Every structure is written in structure tokens, then in C-alpha cells.
Amino acid sequence: MKIKRISCYQVDLPLHEGSYKWSGGKSVSVFDSTIVQVETDTGIVGHGEVCPLGPFYLPAYGAGVRAGVKELAPHLIGWDPTQIACLNRRMDAALKEHAYVKSGIDIACWDILGQVTGQSVCTLLGGRYGDDFVLYRAISQESPDAMAAKVAGYRAEGYRRFQLKVGGDPNTDIERIRSVSKLLEPSDKLIADANTGWLMHEAARVVRGVADVDVYIEQPCLTYEECLSIRRRTNHPFVLDEVINGIDILVRGQADQAMDVVNIKISKFGGLTKAKLARDLCVSLGIAMTIEDSWGGDITTAAIAHLAHSTPTEFLFTATDFNSYVTVSTAAGAPQRNNGRLSASTLTGLGITPRWDVLGDPVVEVS
């Protein structure tokens, strides 16, 4: 089996809530997503998706995915997509860094491998733990009362994990955390996610101001060293996200006792292959994980579901279902939330079928 063509389809993903806001005044109303298609000479086709959270969040942007695939794809034509480790080495040799560019291709190759072997990607990634797994809901940054109302609404829909977007004025953020915490039951989990938005003195004020609240503190500052400083000033459980982009930082973080939970975003690692490696390392090191990506629709949600469902339950802190945030469906068969929980497809591969009436014609095509 050989790769004969790699194509990209661009699709806009508007949000049900109109916009998504987080620290530093950042906001997105329509996400620029890229669906990557890998075709083989046997007729089997795989799909992946890459959807950066805007160019001001991480060093990744929508047009960069498509430009990168156009650069990388000629090096992969004629290669066996089921030899995924070999293919990843080929991608790394042909294009230095730019992990997010490689992610859609890698996911598509797992989709192909599942179809070829007659197994779900979840099975290939290690096996299925339980019937489903727990989701979190991200709460866009608004006034404390508005965020509390959103949490109450989503809690009524079955969610039990809530990630508040903070990282603004410390006094307002303290009020946001306190307002929401009053609504929750002891079995619920509350995460205050600053998305690197606080300076150290601001983060220090917030963790002191909510010292009596049961809350996780996520990525308070920009750098690893700044976050570690805050970690050492608080007894709150601690989550690292933006700085988690490779095996080296996981090993360093474990040695420094810098975190209790890490967020593994599939595209930051370059796809399912390296995200699985990070996942398995975290299991070995005893680190809990949120399995997710920067953003996306149906195909990203399917990839997240397969990696999350194949993660031992006690190590899966939570995961996300991005397709419930957006108004456009790009694929049939994608998993759908049920009472705040999700399960991976049991069909072969990712278990999805693209909606070609939504995707239209390819914007990149290399053969």
C-alpha cells in the first residue's frame, strides 16, 4: 500500500455561543479548520483535522497548516501509510518542527491503519477502558455572574468538569472562581485556566485569594519557570498546558514536581503517534491527563475520543468534545456527548465519513 495523494479542505467553524474569549482580550468567533485527506493506491482513504486556536495562542495558524502540508506532502507520496513510525521519521526529516502541520497527516494514517486491520483506532492505541469517559466544558471569559450562569446551564446538561477562562484582573478572577464554586457539588471539578495570562505577582494574589476554594490552577503564567514558582506557593492541584509540547518537558516537570495534571493537545505533539507516546509516559510516571487539541470539529473530536478512551480511566482527568461547540458538522459518525460524557466509535479507523457537501473542493492537492 502506498500514498498516492494528500489533499486539504478548508472549513470555517462558527461557534454556537458566538465567540470564545480568554486571557489578554483574545477572542475567536469562527475557527479556521483544515481537513487532511490521505488517499492510497488501494482505494482506502484516511482523514485527519487540524484547527489552531488562532495565531495569537500558539505558534500555529490555519493557513500555515495548508502551506505546511503542501511543502511536506511531496516527500510522502509513495510511502506506506500503515508504517506510521517510519512515516513520522520521514516527516520530521523533511520538515523541521511545525508539529501541528504533521498532525492531520498522522491522524489520517491511523484512520487508514484501522481500516486496513479491521480495528478501531481506540483498539490500536491500546484498548478501550470502560463504556465512556468524562468531558469538561470550557467557559468563555465573561463577568462572574455570566460565567456562573453558563456553568449552571452546562451542569444541567450533565457536565461535571468546568474550565473557567480567567487570566484577567486578579480581583475579578477571584470573584469568578468563587461565584462558580458555590454552584458545584463535591464530586464536580473546577479548573481556573489563566492561559498564561497572569504575571507572577497577579497569579500569587489569585491563589492566595482562593486558598479556601477547591479549584485546580491551570497554566497561570507564560513560562515553565514562572508557573513552577506559583506551583511552589500554593497547595492547589496544578495543571500545565501551553508549555507541554514534548517528552522533555514532561520528564522535567515530573522531576521538578511542577504539576499534577497535564493537557495533551494532539496537534501540539504532531498527531496521535507522539501524543500516544506522551500519554503512555504520563501513565508510567503517574501523571493525570486532559486529552484534547487546540480546537476542531467532528474529526478532531473523533481523534480525541479514541486517544482518551484508550487511556486508563484513573489517569484520564478529562477530555473535550469540540464538535458540540461549533455549528457546522464536517463528518458523519463522529462521537456525540451524552450527559457530559463521550465514547469512541467501535467502527474501523476513526469511524467517520466526511460530509463532502460541507467540505467542497480541496484547496491543496499533491499527488
Beta strands, then each sheet from edge to edge (+ up, - down):
strand 1: 3-14
strand 2: 20-21
strand 3: 27-28
strand 4: 30-40
strand 5: 45-50
strand 6: 133-134
strand 7: 137-139
strand 8: 161-165
strand 9: 189-193
strand 10: 216-218
strand 11: 238-240
strand 12: 261-265
strand 13: 288-292
strand 14: 316-319
strand 15: 331-332
strand 16: 341-342
strand 17: 353-354
strand 18: 364-366
sheet 1: 5+ 4- 1+ 18-
sheet 2: 2+ 3-
sheet 3: 6+ 16-
sheet 4: 7+ 8+ 9+ 10+ 11+ 12+ 13+ 14+
sheet 5: 15+ 17-
end
